[in-house]
Amino acid sequence: MAKQKISIDPNAFALAVVSGSNLKAEDDTRASKDALKRYLSAYMLIEKYNQLEDEQFKFTNSPDFEYLIKALDHVRLN
């Protein structure tokens, strides 16, 4: 488990995904729609990732997590 929280900028990630994509379409409107769909998908993916990362760190800093770790240590010893 990582000790340091990782947070990815959703806009920068989504722009990188779109700029690295080979978007070919019959017309500009279709290409724009494809780019927008790819941008929004990437943006939402990173938003979800950042949310899960936040939840992980909230749990690791909670008394419940410390209790769980102590219980697991006890099980390993016996």
Summary of the structure (lengths in Angstrom):
residues: 78
radius of gyration: 20.2
end to end distance: 24.0
largest distance: 67.9
contacts: 167
relative contact order: 0.13
helix: 74%
strand: 0%
